[in-house]
Amino acid sequence: MRKGVGLGALTRNTQSSQQYASHGQLLQKSHIDELTTQLSVFQASLSQFSRTHAKDIRSNPAFRAEFARMCTAIGVDPLASSSNRGGSFWAEMLGTSVNDFYFELAVRVVEVCRRTRQENGGLIAVAEVRERIMRQDESIGGSSDVSEDDILRAVDALKPLGSGFAVIDLGRRQMIRSVPKELNTDQSTVLEAIQVLGFITHSMLRVNLGWDGARVQTVIDDLLSDSLVWLDGQADEREYWAPSFFKKSS
């Protein structure tokens, strides 16, 4: 006859479970300590890299963008990270405060967006903002080392202020929306069509998208009221163009 499990066996099982748990905690702590050490070594190497290449990071926008992407890939936010001196990580990289660099750029982005809002309804390409800023610098005899990546980071720096500025993807382009109103699906579809075709008409939308006349008229009226499209009544059929996609002359 099979004997039942005694108290001694239960005690041994309990002790084994406690030992396994204790061993697991020790392994977990060992892994955490190892990762912490590796992270410290990597941060030191990253800091050394930044000091060695500080000139390139300050003066070369492409190099600065790649360095920022490298930081993002490893979970380091240069805009938020702090150094031992109490300054931002970018303060060491750029030789100045992040506020002085990106917020001053953000102010210029805001100025461009507001100055062109009546033209484009508050929707402007990131590339156009960069071109306008560079032309401003050239007009006063200066030079600009601003990249599209810098423009994107400047807009991102405005988020804590609740400014309503945001970057959206529209077709193949990245656009800055400087008005709080969101584009609905139909509006985005029409603007993407204009980006590809240059302009749209009622018949083009009805034939290519299968929309009925009421739906076409509603979305066009909405875009017209927000100044996101312009009407050209000189053609046989009314054409609608988006000023945001006009090619700017240099």
Solvent accessible surface area in square Angstrom, and as a share of the most:
residue,aa,sasa,rsa
1,M,239,1.07
2,R,226,0.82
3,K,184,0.78
4,G,71,0.68
5,V,110,0.63
6,G,41,0.39
7,L,148,0.74
8,G,41,0.39
9,A,26,0.20
10,L,96,0.48
11,T,70,0.41
12,R,149,0.54
13,N,91,0.47
14,T,71,0.41
15,Q,94,0.42
16,S,45,0.29
17,S,68,0.44
18,Q,114,0.51
19,Q,123,0.55
20,Y,164,0.62
21,A,56,0.44
22,S,55,0.36
23,H,105,0.47
24,G,35,0.34
25,Q,122,0.54
26,L,115,0.57
27,L,85,0.42
28,Q,113,0.50
29,K,124,0.52
30,S,60,0.39
31,H,106,0.47
32,I,95,0.48
33,D,68,0.35
34,E,94,0.42
35,L,116,0.58
36,T,76,0.44
37,T,83,0.48
38,Q,97,0.43
39,L,96,0.48
40,S,61,0.39
41,V,93,0.53
42,F,87,0.36
43,Q,89,0.39
44,A,63,0.49
45,S,63,0.41
46,L,9,0.05
47,S,22,0.14
48,Q,99,0.44
49,F,74,0.31
50,S,1,0.01
51,R,132,0.48
52,T,91,0.53
53,H,58,0.26
54,A,16,0.12
55,K,152,0.65
56,D,58,0.30
57,I,0,0.00
58,R,107,0.39
59,S,57,0.37
60,N,64,0.33
61,P,32,0.20
62,A,68,0.53
63,F,59,0.25
64,R,4,0.01
65,A,7,0.05
66,E,106,0.47
67,F,5,0.02
68,A,0,0.00
69,R,121,0.44
70,M,73,0.33
71,C,0,0.00
72,T,88,0.51
73,A,88,0.69
74,I,73,0.37
75,G,68,0.65
76,V,26,0.15
77,D,74,0.39
78,P,2,0.01
79,L,45,0.22
80,A,75,0.58
81,S,33,0.22
82,S,86,0.55
83,S,22,0.14
84,N,167,0.86
85,R,197,0.72
86,G,66,0.64
87,G,30,0.29
88,S,22,0.14
89,F,24,0.10
90,W,0,0.00
91,A,28,0.21
92,E,50,0.22
93,M,1,0.01
94,L,10,0.05
95,G,56,0.54
96,T,48,0.28
97,S,45,0.29
98,V,19,0.11
99,N,84,0.43
100,D,71,0.37
101,F,52,0.22
102,Y,0,0.00
103,F,65,0.27
104,E,107,0.48
105,L,11,0.05
106,A,0,0.00
107,V,85,0.49
108,R,68,0.25
109,V,0,0.00
110,V,22,0.13
111,E,89,0.40
112,V,0,0.00
113,C,2,0.01
114,R,153,0.56
115,R,129,0.47
116,T,1,0.01
117,R,75,0.27
118,Q,170,0.76
119,E,70,0.31
120,N,7,0.03
121,G,9,0.08
122,G,1,0.01
123,L,2,0.01
124,I,1,0.01
125,A,6,0.05
126,V,1,0.01
127,A,41,0.31
128,E,12,0.05
129,V,0,0.00
130,R,72,0.26
131,E,65,0.29
132,R,42,0.15
133,I,0,0.00
134,M,48,0.21
135,R,76,0.28
136,Q,54,0.24
137,D,15,0.08
138,E,115,0.52
139,S,91,0.59
140,I,143,0.72
141,G,73,0.70
142,G,36,0.35
143,S,104,0.67
144,S,25,0.16
145,D,78,0.40
146,V,19,0.11
147,S,19,0.12
148,E,74,0.33
149,D,22,0.12
150,D,1,0.00
151,I,0,0.00
152,L,45,0.22
153,R,40,0.14
154,A,0,0.00
155,V,1,0.01
156,D,61,0.32
157,A,12,0.09
158,L,11,0.06
159,K,125,0.53
160,P,116,0.73
161,L,121,0.60
162,G,67,0.64
163,S,46,0.29
164,G,31,0.30
165,F,12,0.05
166,A,24,0.19
167,V,50,0.29
168,I,37,0.19
169,D,108,0.56
170,L,3,0.01
171,G,44,0.42
172,R,187,0.68
173,R,90,0.33
174,Q,76,0.34
175,M,0,0.00
176,I,0,0.00
177,R,22,0.08
178,S,7,0.04
179,V,39,0.22
180,P,111,0.70
181,K,104,0.44
182,E,117,0.53
183,L,36,0.18
184,N,76,0.39
185,T,108,0.63
186,D,29,0.15
187,Q,3,0.01
188,S,28,0.18
189,T,42,0.24
190,V,0,0.00
191,L,1,0.01
192,E,67,0.30
193,A,22,0.17
194,I,2,0.01
195,Q,21,0.09
196,V,99,0.57
197,L,94,0.47
198,G,32,0.30
199,F,54,0.23
200,I,1,0.01
201,T,8,0.05
202,H,36,0.16
203,S,35,0.23
204,M,48,0.21
205,L,3,0.02
206,R,100,0.36
207,V,123,0.71
208,N,108,0.55
209,L,64,0.32
210,G,64,0.61
211,W,26,0.09
212,D,91,0.47
213,G,35,0.34
214,A,75,0.58
215,R,108,0.40
216,V,0,0.00
217,Q,73,0.32
218,T,79,0.46
219,V,4,0.03
220,I,1,0.00
221,D,65,0.34
222,D,49,0.25
223,L,1,0.00
224,L,59,0.30
225,S,88,0.57
226,D,42,0.22
227,S,41,0.27
228,L,10,0.05
229,V,4,0.02
230,W,107,0.37
231,L,77,0.38
232,D,46,0.24
233,G,48,0.47
234,Q,170,0.76
235,A,41,0.32
236,D,164,0.85
237,E,69,0.31
238,R,140,0.51
239,E,30,0.13
240,Y,5,0.02
241,W,81,0.29
242,A,2,0.01
243,P,5,0.03
244,S,3,0.02
245,F,24,0.10
246,F,73,0.31
247,K,182,0.77
248,K,56,0.24
249,S,97,0.62
250,S,140,0.90
